[in-house]
Amino acid sequence: MALGILEPKSTSTPPPGTELLVEDEHSAGGHAGLKHAGKNNDIILVPQPSDDPNDPLLWPRWKKEASFAFLFFNCIIFAACPGPMIAPATVALAQELDVPVKKIAQLSGYQLLIVGAMGPLVSVLAQKFGKRPQFLFAAFSGLLGTCICISSFSHHHSLSKAYTILLAGRMVQGLGTTAFESLSVAAIGDMFFLHERGLRTALLVLTLACLSSFVAIIAGVGFETLGARNLFVMLAPIQGFGTLGAVLFMPESQFKREEEGRGMVEIAEAQVGGEKETGGFMSESAVGSSSNTPTTPKTAVQKKRSFVQDLRVTSGSYNGEGVGKLLAEIFVHLLNPAVIWIQLVSAVLVSFFVGTAYTLAQTFTPPPYRLTVSQNGYFFTGALIGGLLGVAAGPLCDFSARTLARRNRGIYEPEFRIPVCVVAVCVFALGWFLFGWAVDEGGKGGLAPGTVVKVASFCYGAVGLGTSVASTSGGLYILDAFRPFSTQIFILQMMIKNFLFYAFSTFINEFAAERGPGHMCRVFGIVTVCGFSTCVPMYVFGKVNRVWVHGMWRRYLGGK
């Protein structure tokens, strides 16, 4: 039982995700054939790169970083920007268009419904034809949707027609969100080694979970000074730049990786001295643990593609399975307890964070707070700071993984990513329950309105921090434990999250008005703490679950 992780009783199926990560002084001599990290020469590269010069793991550093830079940038402008652009102006825009507040909330709700509904299609297309075509389609769709939103504010339209066109534009923007929201973390796994993923994953989580707060701050001031139309006018050229960057600097990262049986075989050698303690499990099962990745026959050395060749929209087919089977495989992953776990500690909790944003203008615009549109935007400063602090979760996850791997004789288990969730549950509890207490006291006159707003903004920032930490930890766990299935699992996560966003847009405003925002925060806090209680069994039984899931796939669906 390695550091509290239960070892599977059966040795018939190797544990996917268990890797030799850190080379110690006792095992260094037996791993000369493995490739190591440059600066950290005790870190073994996971996965081991191929000899193909087109392997994304072997791209030049500038190419990797340029691709990630535009991936990060486009996640901001296509996935993070569209949704919260109108959040601070919910009440004001409802008055401008002469519609109920609920209708304005649904401008975001229907957009997110499109994002979720497109998930399975994007997943199948990404598996068959790669991620680049999906990113390009998303970029052009997002830009088109923004242009439609601009046209909706024409003086030639009636208010009802303006709302309809604006809704259509928001839905087309949703087509531009799906790929960047669901495929980006998986793309990190394509281009970067295990020890390089933490910070980059945290940065993407920042864009998808909390950078929307920065957008809300800018949008609040922009709406009040420039008007709603000019918000979209400012966004359009920025999205145009992102689209150009996707065309030029985001080549296909999907790769048919050839496994040569190296890497995990050496774990057995590293464990020779510990077989008596572990019952020989590691030495027997780790040998084949890399078999969870698709293999291809050994081929001749490939010629390195040129920059112009990388501009191709598609690089051919990456999967010969039928569309029906690929669609079904997405939902079969719901049988995996780890997938249910990441929905609880990531998708559901992010939906609470975003669902609360629907109600903030409604809560703080009327008396006694009387916040203006720009002040409602400034309220999100706390969430922005919390999200920025949450970026530290990536390096923290990497540090904990290396530290625990060293204590485990150099063997890395994906479950080593989970302990960081302790930080998340603490700040979540502080944020939700203190938020609820503050707005209740403000409603009774126990706290001055200005104090309530400041405390609530701080608490919303704590929730943002918790969201970033939990999403980073959960995302890295899935990426490391179920790498071959990460695209489908992240698609599922994105679908459930966006369907929850839509569901909240249909009732959360009425719920907060009837029961009070304090009650809403307490409900979210209780559900959050209960959800995090599943981290303990996930850590203890995670390795057993990995063996079971991998065996199920090999037995019933042919494996990957």
C-alpha positions as CSV (number, residue, x, y, z in Angstrom):
1,M,0.0,0.0,0.0
2,A,2.0,2.9,-1.4
3,L,1.4,6.1,0.8
4,G,-2.2,5.1,1.5
5,I,-3.0,4.0,-2.0
6,L,-4.6,0.5,-2.1
7,E,-2.8,-2.0,-4.4
8,P,-5.1,-4.1,-6.6
9,K,-5.3,-7.7,-5.7
10,S,-5.3,-8.9,-9.2
11,T,-2.1,-8.6,-11.3
12,S,-3.7,-9.6,-14.6
13,T,-4.2,-6.0,-15.7
14,P,-1.4,-3.4,-15.5
15,P,-2.2,-0.1,-13.8
16,P,-2.3,2.6,-16.4
17,G,-0.8,5.9,-15.2
18,T,1.7,4.4,-12.8
19,E,5.1,5.6,-14.1
20,L,8.7,5.7,-13.2
21,L,9.1,9.5,-12.8
22,V,12.1,10.1,-10.5
23,E,15.4,8.2,-10.8
24,D,17.1,7.7,-7.5
25,E,20.7,6.7,-6.7
26,H,19.8,3.0,-6.3
27,S,18.1,2.7,-9.7
28,A,20.0,5.1,-11.9
29,G,22.2,2.5,-13.5
30,G,19.4,0.5,-14.9
31,H,17.7,3.3,-16.9
32,A,20.4,4.5,-19.2
33,G,18.2,3.7,-22.2
34,L,15.5,6.1,-21.0
35,K,15.3,9.7,-22.0
36,H,15.6,12.3,-19.2
37,A,14.6,15.9,-18.8
38,G,17.4,18.4,-19.6
39,K,17.7,20.5,-16.5
40,N,16.2,17.9,-14.1
41,N,18.3,14.9,-15.1
42,D,16.7,12.8,-12.4
43,I,13.3,13.2,-14.0
44,I,12.5,10.5,-16.6
45,L,10.4,11.8,-19.5
46,V,6.8,10.5,-19.4
47,P,5.7,9.5,-21.9
48,Q,8.9,8.5,-23.7
49,P,9.1,10.4,-27.0
50,S,9.4,8.6,-30.3
51,D,12.1,9.0,-32.9
52,D,9.7,10.7,-35.3
53,P,10.7,14.4,-35.8
54,N,7.0,15.2,-36.1
55,D,6.2,13.9,-32.6
56,P,4.7,17.0,-30.8
57,L,6.8,16.0,-27.7
58,L,9.9,16.7,-29.8
59,W,8.8,20.0,-31.3
60,P,11.3,22.8,-30.8
61,R,10.6,24.8,-27.7
62,W,9.5,27.9,-29.7
63,K,6.9,25.8,-31.6
64,K,5.5,24.3,-28.4
65,E,5.3,27.6,-26.6
66,A,3.9,29.5,-29.6
67,S,1.2,26.8,-29.9
68,F,0.4,26.9,-26.2
69,A,0.4,30.7,-26.2
70,F,-2.3,30.9,-28.9
71,L,-4.2,28.0,-27.2
72,F,-4.2,30.0,-24.0
73,F,-5.0,33.3,-25.7
74,N,-7.9,31.7,-27.7
75,C,-9.3,30.1,-24.6
76,I,-9.6,33.6,-23.2
77,I,-11.2,35.3,-26.2
78,F,-13.4,32.5,-27.5
79,A,-14.2,30.5,-24.3
80,A,-13.9,33.0,-21.4
81,C,-15.0,36.3,-23.0
82,P,-18.4,35.7,-24.6
83,G,-20.3,34.4,-21.6
84,P,-19.5,37.1,-18.9
85,M,-19.5,40.1,-21.3
86,I,-23.1,40.9,-20.3
87,A,-23.1,39.6,-16.7
88,P,-22.6,43.0,-15.0
89,A,-25.2,44.6,-17.2
90,T,-27.9,42.0,-16.7
91,V,-30.4,44.5,-15.2
92,A,-29.4,47.4,-17.4
93,L,-29.5,45.4,-20.7
94,A,-32.9,44.0,-19.7
95,Q,-34.2,47.6,-19.4
96,E,-32.6,48.6,-22.7
97,L,-34.1,45.7,-24.6
98,D,-37.4,45.8,-22.6
99,V,-37.3,42.2,-21.6
100,P,-37.3,40.4,-18.2
101,V,-34.0,39.8,-16.4
102,K,-34.4,36.1,-17.0
103,K,-34.3,36.7,-20.8
104,I,-30.9,38.3,-20.5
105,A,-29.6,35.4,-18.3
106,Q,-30.8,33.1,-21.1
107,L,-28.6,34.9,-23.6
108,S,-25.8,33.2,-21.8
109,G,-27.8,30.1,-21.0
110,Y,-28.7,29.2,-24.6
111,Q,-25.1,29.9,-25.6
112,L,-23.8,27.4,-23.1
113,L,-26.5,24.9,-24.1
114,I,-25.0,25.0,-27.6
115,V,-21.5,24.5,-26.2
116,G,-22.6,21.4,-24.3
117,A,-24.7,19.9,-27.1
118,M,-21.8,20.3,-29.6
119,G,-19.5,18.3,-27.3
120,P,-20.0,14.8,-28.6
121,L,-19.6,15.9,-32.2
122,V,-16.4,17.8,-31.5
123,S,-15.1,14.7,-29.6
124,V,-15.7,12.3,-32.5
125,L,-14.3,14.7,-35.1
126,A,-11.2,15.3,-32.9
127,Q,-10.6,11.6,-32.5
128,K,-11.0,10.9,-36.2
129,F,-9.4,14.0,-37.8
130,G,-7.4,15.6,-35.1
131,K,-7.7,18.7,-33.0
132,R,-6.6,21.4,-35.4
133,P,-9.7,21.3,-37.6
134,Q,-11.9,21.7,-34.5
135,F,-9.8,24.7,-33.2
136,L,-10.0,26.4,-36.7
137,F,-13.8,25.9,-37.0
138,A,-14.2,27.2,-33.4
139,A,-12.2,30.3,-34.1
140,F,-14.0,31.3,-37.3
141,S,-17.4,30.5,-35.7
142,G,-16.6,32.6,-32.6
143,L,-15.6,35.6,-34.8
144,L,-18.8,35.2,-36.9
145,G,-21.0,35.1,-33.8
146,T,-19.4,38.3,-32.5
147,C,-20.2,40.0,-35.8
148,I,-23.8,38.9,-35.6
149,C,-24.0,40.3,-32.1
150,I,-22.7,43.7,-33.4
151,S,-25.4,43.7,-36.1
152,S,-28.2,43.2,-33.5
153,F,-27.7,46.7,-32.1
154,S,-28.6,48.4,-35.4
155,H,-31.1,51.2,-35.0
156,H,-33.1,49.7,-37.8
157,H,-34.2,46.8,-35.7
158,S,-37.1,46.7,-33.3
159,L,-36.4,45.7,-29.7
160,S,-37.8,42.2,-30.1
161,K,-35.8,41.7,-33.4
162,A,-32.7,43.0,-31.7
163,Y,-33.0,40.5,-28.9
164,T,-33.6,37.7,-31.4
165,I,-30.5,38.6,-33.5
166,L,-28.4,39.0,-30.3
167,L,-29.6,35.6,-29.1
168,A,-28.6,34.1,-32.5
169,G,-25.2,35.7,-32.3
170,R,-24.6,34.4,-28.8
171,M,-25.5,30.9,-29.9
172,V,-23.1,31.1,-32.9
173,Q,-20.4,32.3,-30.4
174,G,-21.2,29.0,-28.5
175,L,-20.0,27.1,-31.6
176,G,-16.6,28.8,-31.1
177,T,-16.4,27.9,-27.5
178,T,-16.8,24.1,-27.5
179,A,-13.4,23.0,-28.9
180,F,-11.3,25.5,-26.9
181,E,-13.1,24.6,-23.7
182,S,-13.0,20.8,-24.1
183,L,-9.9,19.9,-26.1
184,S,-7.3,22.4,-24.7
185,V,-6.2,20.4,-21.6
186,A,-5.9,17.2,-23.7
187,A,-3.8,19.2,-26.2
188,I,-1.4,19.9,-23.3
189,G,-1.0,16.2,-22.9
190,D,-0.1,15.9,-26.6
191,M,2.7,18.5,-26.5
192,F,4.2,18.4,-23.0
193,F,5.7,15.7,-20.7
194,L,4.1,14.8,-17.4
195,H,6.4,17.0,-15.3
196,E,5.6,20.0,-17.6
197,R,1.8,20.0,-17.4
198,G,1.0,21.5,-14.0
199,L,1.5,25.2,-14.6
200,R,0.1,25.1,-18.1
201,T,-3.0,23.2,-17.0
202,A,-3.5,25.7,-14.2
203,L,-3.3,28.6,-16.7
204,L,-6.0,27.0,-18.9
205,V,-8.1,26.4,-15.8
206,L,-7.6,30.1,-15.0
207,T,-9.0,31.1,-18.4
208,L,-11.9,28.7,-18.3
209,A,-12.9,29.1,-14.7
210,C,-11.9,32.5,-13.3
211,L,-10.6,34.8,-16.0
212,S,-14.2,35.5,-16.8
213,S,-14.1,37.7,-13.8
214,F,-11.6,40.0,-15.5
215,V,-13.8,40.1,-18.5
216,A,-16.8,41.1,-16.3
217,I,-14.7,44.0,-14.8
218,I,-13.9,45.4,-18.2
219,A,-17.4,44.7,-19.5
220,G,-19.0,46.6,-16.6
221,V,-17.0,49.7,-17.3
222,G,-17.3,49.3,-21.0
223,F,-21.1,48.9,-21.0
224,E,-21.5,52.0,-18.9
225,T,-19.2,54.3,-20.9
226,L,-19.4,52.8,-24.5
227,G,-22.6,50.8,-24.6
228,A,-23.2,47.1,-25.3
229,R,-22.6,47.3,-29.1
230,N,-19.1,48.6,-28.7
231,L,-18.1,45.8,-26.3
232,F,-18.6,43.4,-29.2
233,V,-16.9,45.8,-31.6
234,M,-13.8,45.7,-29.4
235,L,-13.9,42.0,-29.2
236,A,-14.1,41.3,-32.9
237,P,-10.5,42.4,-34.0
238,I,-9.0,40.6,-31.0
239,Q,-10.8,37.4,-32.1
240,G,-9.5,38.1,-35.6
241,F,-6.0,38.1,-34.3
242,G,-6.6,34.9,-32.4
243,T,-8.0,33.2,-35.5
244,L,-4.9,34.2,-37.5
245,G,-2.7,32.8,-34.7
246,A,-4.7,29.5,-34.8
247,V,-4.1,29.2,-38.5
248,L,-0.4,29.9,-38.4
249,F,0.8,28.7,-35.0
250,M,-1.4,25.8,-33.9
251,P,-0.4,22.8,-36.0
252,E,-2.0,19.4,-35.4
253,S,-0.9,18.0,-32.0
254,Q,-2.6,14.6,-32.3
255,F,0.0,11.9,-32.9
256,K,-0.2,8.1,-33.4
257,R,2.4,7.2,-30.8
258,E,4.5,4.1,-31.3
259,E,5.2,2.2,-28.0
260,E,8.4,0.3,-27.9
261,G,7.8,-1.4,-24.6
262,R,10.3,0.8,-22.8
263,G,9.8,3.0,-19.8
264,M,7.6,1.0,-17.5
265,V,9.6,-2.2,-18.0
266,E,12.3,-0.5,-16.0
267,I,9.9,-0.1,-13.1
268,A,10.2,-3.8,-12.5
269,E,14.0,-3.4,-12.2
270,A,13.6,-0.5,-9.8
271,Q,11.2,-2.5,-7.7
272,V,13.4,-5.6,-7.4
273,G,14.4,-4.7,-3.9
274,G,10.8,-4.1,-2.9
275,E,9.0,-7.1,-4.3
276,K,8.8,-8.8,-0.9
277,E,7.0,-5.7,0.4
278,T,4.6,-5.3,-2.5
279,G,4.0,-8.9,-3.3
280,G,5.6,-8.4,-6.7
281,F,2.7,-6.4,-8.1
282,M,4.7,-3.6,-9.5
283,S,7.3,-5.8,-11.1
284,E,4.6,-7.9,-12.8
285,S,2.1,-5.3,-13.8
286,A,4.1,-2.3,-14.5
287,V,5.8,-4.0,-17.4
288,G,2.8,-3.6,-19.6
289,S,1.3,-0.4,-18.2
290,S,2.1,1.6,-21.3
291,S,-0.3,-0.6,-23.3
292,N,-3.1,1.8,-22.7
293,T,-1.9,4.0,-25.6
294,P,-2.7,3.1,-29.3
295,T,0.2,1.5,-31.0
296,T,1.3,1.6,-34.5
297,P,3.6,-0.7,-36.5
298,K,7.2,0.4,-36.5
299,T,7.8,2.5,-39.6
300,A,10.7,4.1,-41.4
301,V,12.1,7.3,-40.2
302,Q,9.7,10.1,-41.1
303,K,10.7,13.4,-42.8
304,K,10.2,16.5,-40.7
305,R,7.2,18.5,-41.9
306,S,7.8,22.1,-43.0
307,F,6.1,25.1,-41.6
308,V,3.9,25.3,-44.7
309,Q,2.9,21.6,-44.4
310,D,1.9,22.3,-40.8
311,L,-0.7,24.8,-42.1
312,R,-2.9,22.0,-43.5
313,V,-6.3,22.0,-42.0
314,T,-6.2,18.2,-41.5
315,S,-3.5,15.6,-41.5
316,G,-5.6,12.7,-42.3
317,S,-7.5,10.2,-40.2
318,Y,-6.3,9.2,-36.7
319,N,-9.0,6.6,-35.8
320,G,-10.7,4.0,-38.0
321,E,-13.6,3.3,-35.7
322,G,-17.1,4.1,-36.7
323,V,-18.9,7.3,-35.7
324,G,-21.6,5.4,-33.7
325,K,-19.0,3.6,-31.6
326,L,-17.0,6.7,-30.9
327,L,-20.2,8.5,-29.8
328,A,-21.2,5.6,-27.5
329,E,-17.7,5.5,-26.0
330,I,-18.1,9.0,-24.7
331,F,-21.0,8.1,-22.5
332,V,-19.6,4.7,-21.5
333,H,-17.0,6.6,-19.5
334,L,-19.7,7.6,-17.0
335,L,-19.3,4.0,-15.7
336,N,-15.8,5.1,-14.5
337,P,-16.0,6.3,-10.9
338,A,-13.1,8.7,-11.6
339,V,-15.2,10.5,-14.2
340,I,-18.1,10.9,-11.7
341,W,-15.5,12.2,-9.2
342,I,-14.2,14.9,-11.5
343,Q,-17.8,16.0,-12.3
344,L,-18.3,16.5,-8.5
345,V,-15.0,18.4,-7.8
346,S,-14.8,20.3,-11.0
347,A,-17.9,20.6,-13.3
348,V,-20.5,20.9,-10.5
349,L,-18.4,23.4,-8.5
350,V,-17.6,25.6,-11.5
351,S,-21.3,25.6,-12.3
352,F,-22.0,27.0,-8.8
353,F,-19.4,29.7,-9.3
354,V,-20.9,30.7,-12.7
355,G,-24.5,30.3,-11.5
356,T,-23.8,32.7,-8.7
357,A,-22.6,35.3,-11.3
358,Y,-26.1,35.3,-12.8
359,T,-27.5,36.6,-9.6
360,L,-24.9,39.2,-8.5
361,A,-26.2,42.1,-10.4
362,Q,-29.7,41.2,-9.3
363,T,-28.5,41.1,-5.6
364,F,-26.4,44.2,-5.5
365,T,-28.1,46.6,-7.9
366,P,-31.2,47.3,-5.8
367,P,-31.2,49.0,-2.4
368,P,-29.5,48.9,0.0
369,Y,-26.3,48.3,-2.1
370,R,-27.2,50.4,-5.3
371,L,-24.2,49.3,-7.3
372,T,-23.9,50.7,-10.8
373,V,-23.1,48.5,-13.9
374,S,-19.4,49.4,-13.6
375,Q,-19.4,48.7,-9.8
376,N,-21.1,45.4,-10.4
377,G,-18.1,44.7,-12.7
378,Y,-15.6,45.7,-10.1
379,F,-17.2,43.2,-7.7
380,F,-15.5,40.5,-9.8
381,T,-12.1,41.8,-8.7
382,G,-12.1,39.3,-5.8
383,A,-12.8,36.4,-8.2
384,L,-10.0,37.6,-10.5
385,I,-7.5,37.7,-7.6
386,G,-8.6,34.3,-6.4
387,G,-8.2,32.9,-9.9
388,L,-4.7,34.3,-10.3
389,L,-3.7,32.8,-7.0
390,G,-5.1,29.6,-8.2
391,V,-2.5,29.4,-10.9
392,A,-0.1,28.3,-8.1
393,A,-2.1,25.0,-8.0
394,G,-0.3,23.8,-11.1
395,P,3.3,24.0,-9.7
396,L,1.9,22.8,-6.3
397,C,0.5,19.7,-8.0
398,D,3.8,19.1,-9.8
399,F,5.7,19.6,-6.6
400,S,3.5,17.2,-4.6
401,A,3.7,14.6,-7.4
402,R,7.6,14.7,-7.5
403,T,7.8,14.7,-3.7
404,L,5.5,11.8,-3.2
405,A,7.1,9.9,-6.1
406,R,10.5,10.2,-4.4
407,R,9.0,8.9,-1.2
408,N,7.6,6.0,-3.2
409,R,11.0,4.9,-4.6
410,G,10.6,7.0,-7.7
411,I,7.2,5.6,-8.7
412,Y,4.6,8.1,-9.6
413,E,0.9,7.4,-9.1
414,P,-1.7,9.8,-10.5
415,E,-3.4,9.8,-7.1
416,F,-0.5,12.0,-5.9
417,R,-2.4,14.9,-7.6
418,I,-5.4,14.6,-5.3
419,P,-4.1,15.8,-1.9
420,V,-3.9,19.4,-3.2
421,C,-7.7,19.3,-3.0
422,V,-7.4,19.9,0.8
423,V,-6.6,23.5,0.0
424,A,-9.6,23.8,-2.3
425,V,-12.2,22.5,0.2
426,C,-10.9,24.9,2.9
427,V,-11.2,28.0,0.8
428,F,-14.5,26.8,-0.7
429,A,-16.0,26.4,2.8
430,L,-14.7,29.8,3.9
431,G,-16.0,31.5,0.7
432,W,-19.5,30.0,0.5
433,F,-20.5,30.2,4.2
434,L,-19.0,33.6,4.9
435,F,-20.7,34.9,1.7
436,G,-24.0,33.6,2.9
437,W,-23.6,35.1,6.4
438,A,-22.6,38.5,5.0
439,V,-25.5,39.0,2.6
440,D,-27.9,37.8,5.3
441,E,-26.5,40.3,7.8
442,G,-26.7,43.0,5.1
443,G,-30.4,42.3,4.5
444,K,-31.1,42.6,8.2
445,G,-29.0,45.8,8.6
446,G,-26.4,44.1,10.7
447,L,-23.6,45.1,8.3
448,A,-23.1,48.3,6.4
449,P,-23.9,47.9,2.6
450,G,-20.3,48.8,1.7
451,T,-18.9,46.2,4.1
452,V,-21.2,43.5,2.7
453,V,-20.1,44.2,-0.8
454,K,-16.4,44.0,0.2
455,V,-16.8,40.8,2.2
456,A,-18.9,39.2,-0.5
457,S,-16.3,40.1,-3.2
458,F,-13.6,38.6,-1.0
459,C,-15.6,35.4,-0.5
460,Y,-16.4,35.1,-4.2
461,G,-12.6,35.3,-4.7
462,A,-12.1,32.5,-2.3
463,V,-14.6,30.4,-4.3
464,G,-12.7,31.3,-7.4
465,L,-9.5,30.2,-5.8
466,G,-11.1,26.9,-4.7
467,T,-12.5,26.4,-8.2
468,S,-9.0,26.8,-9.8
469,V,-7.3,24.5,-7.4
470,A,-9.9,21.7,-7.7
471,S,-10.2,21.9,-11.5
472,T,-6.4,21.9,-11.8
473,S,-6.0,18.9,-9.5
474,G,-8.9,17.0,-11.1
475,G,-7.8,17.8,-14.7
476,L,-4.2,16.6,-14.1
477,Y,-5.4,13.4,-12.5
478,I,-7.5,12.5,-15.5
479,L,-4.7,13.5,-17.9
480,D,-2.2,11.3,-16.1
481,A,-4.5,8.4,-15.1
482,F,-6.6,8.0,-18.3
483,R,-4.5,9.7,-20.9
484,P,-5.9,7.7,-23.9
485,F,-9.4,8.6,-22.9
486,S,-8.8,12.2,-21.8
487,T,-10.5,13.8,-24.8
488,Q,-13.7,11.9,-24.2
489,I,-13.6,12.6,-20.5
490,F,-13.0,16.3,-20.8
491,I,-15.8,16.4,-23.4
492,L,-18.1,14.8,-20.8
493,Q,-17.0,17.3,-18.2
494,M,-17.5,20.2,-20.5
495,M,-21.0,18.9,-21.5
496,I,-22.2,18.4,-17.9
497,K,-20.8,21.8,-16.8
498,N,-22.4,23.7,-19.6
499,F,-25.8,21.9,-19.3
500,L,-25.6,22.9,-15.6
501,F,-24.9,26.5,-16.6
502,Y,-28.0,26.5,-18.8
503,A,-30.1,24.9,-16.1
504,F,-29.0,27.5,-13.6
505,S,-29.9,30.3,-16.1
506,T,-33.5,29.0,-16.1
507,F,-34.2,29.2,-12.3
508,I,-31.3,30.6,-10.3
509,N,-32.5,34.2,-10.4
510,E,-36.0,33.3,-9.2
511,F,-34.5,31.0,-6.5
512,A,-32.2,33.7,-5.2
513,A,-35.1,36.2,-5.2
514,E,-37.4,33.9,-3.3
515,R,-35.1,32.2,-0.8
516,G,-32.4,34.9,-0.6
517,P,-28.8,34.8,-1.8
518,G,-27.6,33.8,1.6
519,H,-29.6,30.5,1.5
520,M,-28.3,29.9,-2.0
521,C,-24.7,30.2,-0.8
522,R,-25.2,27.8,2.1
523,V,-26.7,25.2,-0.3
524,F,-23.7,25.6,-2.6
525,G,-21.4,25.3,0.4
526,I,-22.9,22.2,1.8
527,V,-23.0,20.4,-1.6
528,T,-19.4,21.4,-2.2
529,V,-18.1,20.0,1.1
530,C,-20.0,16.8,0.6
531,G,-18.6,16.5,-2.9
532,F,-15.0,16.9,-1.7
533,S,-15.5,14.0,0.8
534,T,-15.2,11.7,-2.3
535,C,-11.5,12.7,-2.6
536,V,-10.6,10.3,0.2
537,P,-12.0,7.1,-1.5
538,M,-10.7,8.3,-4.8
539,Y,-7.2,8.6,-3.4
540,V,-7.3,5.2,-1.6
541,F,-9.0,3.2,-4.3
542,G,-7.9,5.1,-7.4
543,K,-5.3,2.6,-8.4
544,V,-7.8,-0.3,-8.1
545,N,-10.2,1.7,-10.2
546,R,-7.6,2.3,-12.9
547,V,-6.9,-1.4,-13.2
548,W,-10.7,-2.1,-13.4
549,V,-11.4,0.5,-16.0
550,H,-8.5,-0.5,-18.2
551,G,-9.5,-4.1,-18.0
552,M,-13.1,-3.3,-18.8
553,W,-12.1,-1.4,-21.9
554,R,-9.8,-4.1,-23.1
555,R,-12.4,-6.8,-22.5
556,Y,-15.5,-5.2,-23.9
557,L,-14.4,-2.4,-26.2
558,G,-11.1,-3.6,-27.5
559,G,-8.9,-1.3,-25.4
560,K,-6.8,1.7,-26.5
